[in-house]
Structure formats: C-alpha cells, structure tokens
Amino acid sequence: MSGRRNSVRYQLLVPREGEFVVAHDIILERRTDGEVFALSDAPHPRGQELRLELGAAVSANGLHARVLECEPIVVDGSLRYRLRFATGDGTKQDETG
C-alpha cells in the first residue's frame, strides 16, 4: 500500500472550467411576483446569480434568482441576513439603483 495516498488517481487531459457550489438553507419570508424575500445565515454578494430550490413544487431546474439586497439583521440574538432576490427571466430591475 506504499504510495497509495500520495499518488495521482485521476487527471484531466483537458482542464475544465466550472465552479463549486455549496447549498445553503434559507428561510423563506415571502414571495411576490418577481421577487423572493428570505433569511440566511450567510451573506451573499449583490448581483450573485443562483438557483433556489423551493421544495417539490418547483421544476428540477429550480428558480433562477439574482441577489438584489443583502442586509444584516439580528434575529433572536443571532446574526442573519435578509435577502431580496429577483426571480424569473432576469428582467426584473432593482428599484434602488
């Protein structure tokens, strides 16, 4: 078993572009036509595009969303972030700027 842990097991011949995505749970506060409001334990940068999976009622691709606002708040003594997402086809504009 010598060298088993430090030898290369798999190597791509052609490097691939991509990104590593980590799922975060959010608490849905409300959903309107074109927007979703939620609480998260992690901040998200304004303009970040992501996919929201809102349970079994949403298609397998989820709901395309873009972060419009991320505001830190205190909930029951814990730091949380109130998020406002634009949803749908991405044409929703941010009213604040």
Secondary structure, 3 states (H helix, E strand, C coil): CCCCCCCCCCCCCCCCCCCCCCCCCEEEEEEECCEEEEEECCCCCCCCEEEECCCCCCCCCCEEEEEEEEEEEEECCEEEEEEEEEECCCCCCCCCC
